[in-house]
Amino acid sequence: MVNRCPDFEGVISKLAWDNIGVTNEKTRSYLKKMWAGSIEENIKNKLWKKHGSLRKDCIGLGKNKALIAVGAGQSFNKNKDILKQVADIDGTKDWTNRNFIIAASNHMYKPLLKMGIVPDFVSLVDGSDVVMKQLNEDIPHAGRNTILLASLHCSPKVLKEWSKQGREIRFYMPVSEGMKEVFEKYTNKKAEHHEVLQGGNVLNTMFSIGLRFLHTTTFMALGNDLSYPLKDKIEDQRTNYYADFDYTSNQKGTGTGRDEASARKKWLGFTLHPHIIYTGNNNDRYNINLDIVGTSHTLWVYKTWIEANVLLNAKGKVAYHYYNCSEGGILGIMNKDMKLRKAELQKDETWYLMDDICPRWHTMMFKDAVEEFIKAKEAMVWPGRGIGLDALNVGGLAAAKM
């Protein structure tokens, strides 16, 4: 990997990268049979035929638009009022004039609807039934306008109920060993045309969907904290894990049993404080505080995956930008010590932001990211003719600096 991308050296530790491989292998070996069975059933029960792939009618939907992906981390609450304004103003426009696409994680679907925000998409990667309540129970009528983006390995029970309620699904295939063969056997189609490289969690997968199918070059992550505030009591950590304080989907008996909030791992999360006077230099936009937060092995894998993939593709032909607006979380908070030794982790000078080494990564308040993107689009429209961001091969930040 270092030979392919020299920038990996000293940025993504081998320990963290190897953890991704080990975690993927364990997950596949444990769930491979269930996933294959779900793919087979979702094809045989004609859900695939009825709704079809993302390739059906979603190609290019995100061109010249920013994809706002909404996760369930506590930092969402810092941005919900701004998101509501974006939805109220931008959501009333014709699609061709829209600046933003809003995609919710399964956990945030109902909370957004309760706020009066109807997301364009809700994304699902979980193969179990624990998401049934989040997606299919007590959904207001307006929620029927949201399209479910689901991996074909997701629970047939959940997907059938969604479809039964008259709502649309667009499928994609997970890139996972053994799944391609099942898909091709029952559809006589090439899996590679429908595949998405999943990053473990919903928002990482939305990043891949945005690039692969929607063709958006600007991604804004809300609530992708991959961490939680540390509390004196474990129960308080569980309560404060999600933005809506509902931890039932992670507990034994009511959910997956993946009790992430009880993990004993720690990292640094960031808080941004805007300068009173801003000169236009992003390095002078904020004062940044780093505070200790809780995380877990699994959340750490998600963090490393998205950082690695943004870095890996930073010099590619398509110029995209990742706006990390998950204030309070651990995304993009890096350490120079590749062995993650305790003594080195305790030194202030070993910590830095992903922004310092990757021109595609921007740690920013959501309101500033929205403003920057809109200004970028305005800068790209010349008198007498419109020039798209994609046509000039630039994203939000690069355009704003021109």
matplotlib code that plots the C-alpha trace (Angstrom):
import matplotlib.pyplot as plt

x = [0.0, 2.9, 4.3, 1.0, 0.5, 3.7, 1.6, 0.5, 4.0, 3.8, 0.1, -1.8, -0.1, 0.4, -1.2, -4.4, -4.4, -3.9, -6.8, -9.1, -8.1, -8.5, -11.9, -13.1, -12.0, -13.7, -16.9, -17.0, -16.3, -19.1, -21.8, -20.9, -23.6, -26.4, -25.4, -25.4, -28.8, -30.2, -28.9, -30.5, -33.8, -33.9, -33.5, -36.0, -38.7, -38.4, -37.4, -34.3, -36.5, -39.1, -36.8, -33.5, -29.9, -28.5, -27.5, -31.2, -31.8, -29.3, -26.3, -25.1, -27.9, -25.2, -23.4, -22.7, -24.3, -22.8, -23.8, -24.7, -24.5, -26.2, -25.0, -26.2, -23.2, -23.8, -22.2, -25.3, -27.1, -24.6, -25.6, -29.3, -30.5, -28.3, -29.4, -33.0, -32.3, -30.6, -33.5, -36.1, -34.5, -32.7, -35.3, -38.0, -36.1, -36.3, -33.7, -31.6, -31.3, -30.6, -27.2, -27.4, -28.5, -29.4, -28.8, -29.6, -28.3, -31.0, -30.7, -31.4, -34.2, -37.1, -35.4, -35.0, -38.6, -39.6, -37.7, -39.6, -36.6, -37.4, -34.1, -33.6, -32.1, -31.7, -28.8, -28.7, -25.7, -26.9, -27.9, -30.0, -33.6, -32.8, -33.4, -37.1, -38.3, -36.0, -37.2, -40.7, -42.7, -44.7, -43.3, -45.2, -46.6, -43.9, -41.4, -42.5, -40.6, -37.3, -35.5, -33.8, -30.2, -29.6, -27.0, -28.5, -27.4, -29.7, -32.6, -35.3, -37.8, -36.9, -36.8, -40.1, -41.9, -40.3, -41.5, -44.9, -45.5, -45.1, -41.6, -38.7, -35.4, -32.3, -29.9, -26.1, -23.8, -21.3, -17.7, -17.3, -15.8, -18.4, -21.2, -20.6, -21.0, -24.4, -25.6, -24.5, -25.9, -29.5, -29.5, -27.2, -25.7, -22.2, -21.9, -19.1, -21.5, -23.5, -20.7, -19.9, -16.9, -18.4, -16.5, -18.1, -20.6, -23.3, -21.5, -18.4, -20.5, -22.4, -19.0, -18.5, -22.0, -21.5, -18.4, -19.4, -23.0, -24.2, -21.0, -20.9, -17.4, -18.2, -19.1, -20.1, -20.2, -22.5, -22.6, -19.9, -18.2, -17.1, -16.7, -18.8, -18.4, -16.8, -19.0, -18.5, -21.1, -21.3, -25.1, -24.6, -22.1, -24.8, -27.4, -25.1, -23.8, -26.4, -27.8, -31.3, -30.2, -31.7, -29.2, -31.6, -30.3, -26.9, -28.0, -28.5, -32.1, -33.3, -30.5, -27.2, -25.5, -22.6, -22.2, -19.7, -20.2, -18.8, -15.4, -12.4, -10.5, -9.8, -8.7, -8.9, -12.0, -12.0, -13.9, -13.8, -13.9, -14.2, -11.8, -13.5, -11.5, -11.1, -8.7, -9.7, -6.9, -8.4, -5.5, -6.7, -10.4, -10.6, -9.0, -9.1, -9.4, -8.7, -10.4, -10.3, -13.3, -14.3, -14.1, -13.9, -12.0, -14.8, -15.2, -11.4, -11.6, -14.3, -12.1, -9.0, -10.9, -12.3, -9.0, -7.1, -9.5, -9.6, -5.8, -5.4, -7.5, -6.4, -4.3, -6.8, -8.4, -11.6, -11.0, -13.3, -13.5, -14.4, -15.7, -15.5, -18.3, -18.6, -17.3, -16.5, -15.6, -12.2, -12.3, -9.2, -7.4, -4.0, -0.9, 2.6, 3.6, 2.8, 3.2, 0.6, 2.8, 1.2, 4.1, 4.0, 0.2, 0.5, 2.6, 0.7, 3.2, 2.5, -1.1, -2.2, -5.2, -5.7, -6.0, -2.3, -1.3, -4.3, -5.7, -9.0, -9.8, -11.4, -12.2, -14.9, -18.1, -21.1, -22.3, -18.9, -18.8, -22.3, -21.3, -18.0, -19.7, -22.4, -19.7, -17.7, -20.7, -21.3, -17.7, -18.0, -20.9, -19.6, -21.7, -23.6, -22.9, -22.8, -19.7, -20.1, -17.6, -17.1, -16.3, -13.4, -12.4, -12.4, -14.4, -15.6, -12.4, -10.3, -13.0, -13.4, -9.7, -9.7]
y = [0.0, 2.4, 1.6, 2.5, 5.6, 6.9, 9.4, 6.5, 6.4, 8.1, 8.9, 5.6, 3.2, -0.4, -1.5, 0.4, -0.8, -4.4, -4.0, -3.3, -6.5, -8.6, -7.1, -7.6, -11.2, -11.9, -10.2, -12.1, -15.5, -14.9, -13.4, -14.8, -17.5, -15.1, -12.4, -14.9, -16.2, -12.6, -11.8, -15.0, -14.3, -10.6, -11.7, -14.6, -12.5, -10.1, -7.1, -6.7, -6.9, -4.5, -1.8, -2.3, -1.1, 2.4, 2.2, 2.3, 6.1, 7.5, 7.9, 11.5, 12.7, 14.4, 16.3, 19.9, 19.1, 18.4, 15.2, 15.8, 12.5, 12.5, 10.1, 9.6, 10.9, 13.5, 16.2, 16.2, 18.2, 21.0, 21.2, 20.3, 23.9, 24.6, 21.4, 22.4, 25.7, 24.0, 21.5, 24.3, 26.5, 24.1, 21.3, 23.4, 24.0, 22.0, 19.2, 20.8, 23.9, 22.1, 22.6, 19.7, 16.1, 14.9, 11.3, 9.9, 6.8, 4.4, 5.6, 9.2, 8.6, 9.1, 11.9, 13.9, 13.3, 14.5, 17.7, 18.2, 17.2, 14.6, 13.2, 12.4, 9.0, 6.8, 4.4, 0.9, -1.5, -3.5, -7.0, -7.7, -7.1, -4.6, -1.7, -2.6, 0.0, 2.7, 2.3, 0.9, 1.7, 4.9, 6.6, 9.8, 10.1, 12.5, 9.7, 7.9, 10.4, 9.1, 6.4, 3.6, 2.8, -0.7, -3.4, -6.5, -8.4, -6.5, -8.2, -9.3, -8.9, -5.2, -4.5, -6.3, -4.2, -1.0, -1.9, -3.0, 0.5, 1.8, 3.2, 2.9, 1.0, 1.2, -1.7, -2.1, -5.1, -5.3, -6.0, -9.1, -12.5, -15.0, -12.5, -11.9, -15.5, -15.7, -12.5, -13.6, -17.0, -15.7, -12.6, -13.5, -10.0, -8.9, -7.9, -5.4, -3.0, -2.7, -3.0, -0.4, -0.6, -0.4, 1.2, -0.6, 2.0, 3.9, 7.2, 5.6, 3.7, 6.8, 8.4, 5.5, 5.7, 9.4, 8.9, 5.7, 6.4, 9.9, 11.5, 14.2, 15.6, 17.2, 15.2, 16.6, 14.3, 15.2, 13.1, 10.7, 11.0, 7.4, 8.2, 9.2, 11.6, 10.0, 9.8, 8.6, 5.9, 3.4, 3.9, 7.6, 6.8, 4.6, 7.3, 9.9, 7.7, 8.7, 12.1, 11.0, 9.2, 5.9, 3.1, 0.2, -0.9, -1.6, -3.5, -7.2, -8.3, -5.2, -4.8, -6.2, -6.5, -4.5, -2.4, 0.0, 2.6, 0.2, -0.1, 1.2, 2.7, 6.5, 9.0, 12.8, 14.5, 18.1, 21.2, 24.3, 27.9, 30.5, 33.4, 36.8, 38.0, 35.6, 36.6, 33.9, 31.5, 28.3, 27.8, 30.9, 30.1, 28.4, 27.7, 23.9, 22.2, 18.4, 16.5, 12.9, 10.9, 7.2, 4.9, 1.2, -1.1, -1.2, 2.6, 2.9, 0.7, 3.0, 6.0, 4.5, 3.3, 6.7, 8.5, 6.0, 6.0, 9.8, 9.9, 7.0, 8.8, 12.4, 12.6, 10.9, 12.3, 13.3, 16.2, 15.6, 17.1, 15.6, 18.1, 16.7, 18.5, 15.9, 18.3, 16.4, 13.2, 11.5, 11.7, 13.3, 13.6, 12.0, 11.1, 10.9, 7.9, 4.9, 2.4, 4.3, 4.3, 5.7, 8.1, 9.5, 9.9, 12.1, 14.7, 17.6, 17.9, 14.4, 15.3, 17.0, 17.3, 15.3, 18.7, 19.3, 16.5, 15.9, 18.7, 16.9, 16.8, 19.8, 20.0, 22.6, 23.7, 22.7, 26.3, 27.2, 24.2, 25.0, 28.7, 27.7, 25.3, 27.8, 30.5, 27.9, 27.2, 30.9, 31.5, 28.8, 30.4, 32.9, 35.6, 34.1, 30.5, 28.0, 26.1, 23.1, 22.1, 18.8, 20.4, 22.3, 19.3, 21.3, 20.9, 23.4, 24.5, 24.8, 26.8, 29.1, 30.0, 30.8]
z = [0.0, 0.7, -2.7, -4.3, -2.1, -0.6, 1.4, 3.6, 5.2, 8.6, 8.3, 8.4, 10.8, 9.8, 13.0, 12.2, 8.5, 9.5, 12.0, 9.0, 7.3, 10.4, 11.2, 7.7, 7.7, 11.0, 9.9, 6.6, 8.2, 10.8, 8.6, 5.1, 5.1, 6.4, 3.9, 0.9, 2.0, 2.2, -1.3, -2.7, -1.0, -2.1, -5.6, -5.5, -3.7, -6.7, -4.6, -6.8, -10.0, -8.6, -7.4, -9.2, -8.8, -8.1, -11.8, -12.7, -12.4, -9.8, -12.0, -11.9, -9.5, -7.4, -10.1, -9.0, -5.6, -2.2, -0.4, 3.2, 5.1, 8.5, 11.2, 14.7, 16.7, 19.4, 17.2, 15.0, 17.7, 17.1, 13.5, 13.4, 13.2, 10.2, 8.5, 9.0, 7.3, 4.4, 4.0, 4.2, 1.7, -0.7, -0.5, -2.0, -5.3, -8.5, -8.5, -11.2, -9.0, -5.8, -4.1, -1.6, -1.3, 2.2, 3.1, 6.5, 8.3, 9.3, 12.9, 11.9, 9.5, 12.0, 14.0, 10.8, 9.8, 13.3, 12.7, 9.4, 7.3, 4.6, 3.5, -0.2, 0.8, 3.8, 3.7, 5.2, 5.6, 8.6, 7.6, 10.8, 11.7, 14.5, 12.2, 11.6, 14.1, 12.8, 9.2, 9.1, 12.3, 12.7, 9.5, 8.6, 5.1, 4.0, 4.7, 1.6, -0.5, 0.8, -1.2, 0.7, -0.5, 0.6, 0.2, -1.3, 1.7, 4.1, 5.9, 3.4, 6.2, 6.7, 2.9, 2.2, 4.8, 3.4, -0.1, 1.2, 2.5, -1.1, -0.7, -3.2, -2.8, -4.9, -4.3, -4.6, -4.1, -1.3, -2.3, -0.2, -0.8, -2.0, -2.5, -6.2, -7.1, -5.5, -7.2, -10.6, -10.3, -9.7, -11.9, -14.8, -14.4, -13.7, -10.0, -10.7, -12.4, -9.1, -6.5, -3.8, -1.5, 1.9, 4.8, 7.7, 8.7, 6.9, 6.3, 4.9, 2.5, 1.5, 0.6, -1.8, -3.2, -3.8, -5.9, -7.7, -8.6, -7.7, -9.1, -6.4, -5.7, -2.3, 0.8, 4.1, 7.2, 10.1, 13.2, 12.1, 15.5, 15.9, 19.5, 22.5, 25.5, 28.5, 31.6, 35.2, 34.7, 31.8, 31.6, 31.0, 28.2, 26.6, 26.9, 25.3, 22.6, 20.0, 19.1, 20.0, 23.2, 22.0, 22.6, 22.3, 18.9, 20.4, 23.6, 24.1, 23.8, 22.0, 19.4, 18.1, 21.4, 20.1, 23.3, 21.8, 24.6, 27.2, 25.4, 27.3, 24.4, 24.1, 21.5, 21.1, 19.7, 18.4, 19.2, 17.0, 18.2, 15.4, 15.4, 15.7, 12.7, 9.8, 7.1, 4.5, 5.4, 6.6, 9.0, 10.8, 10.8, 14.2, 17.5, 18.0, 21.3, 21.6, 24.4, 25.4, 24.3, 24.3, 21.2, 20.4, 18.1, 15.6, 15.5, 15.1, 12.0, 10.5, 11.2, 9.6, 6.6, 5.5, 6.3, 4.3, 1.3, 1.1, 1.3, -1.2, -3.9, -3.1, -6.3, -8.5, -11.7, -9.9, -7.5, -4.5, -1.1, 2.3, 4.8, 8.3, 10.2, 13.0, 15.7, 18.9, 17.1, 16.4, 12.5, 11.1, 14.5, 13.7, 15.7, 14.4, 16.5, 14.3, 17.2, 19.3, 22.4, 25.5, 26.3, 22.8, 22.7, 25.8, 24.0, 22.5, 19.6, 18.3, 17.4, 14.1, 11.8, 8.6, 6.9, 7.4, 5.0, 2.7, 0.5, 0.1, 3.8, 5.6, 9.3, 9.4, 11.0, 9.0, 8.5, 7.1, 4.8, 3.4, 2.8, 1.2, -1.2, -2.3, -2.9, -4.9, -7.2, -7.6, -8.6, -11.2, -13.0, -15.6, -17.2, -20.1, -19.4, -16.5, -15.7, -13.4, -10.7, -12.3, -15.7, -14.1, -12.0, -8.7, -5.5, -2.9, -1.4, -4.5, -6.3, -3.4, -3.5, -7.3]

ax = plt.figure().add_subplot(projection="3d")
ax.plot(x, y, z, "-o")
ax.set_aspect("equal")
plt.show()
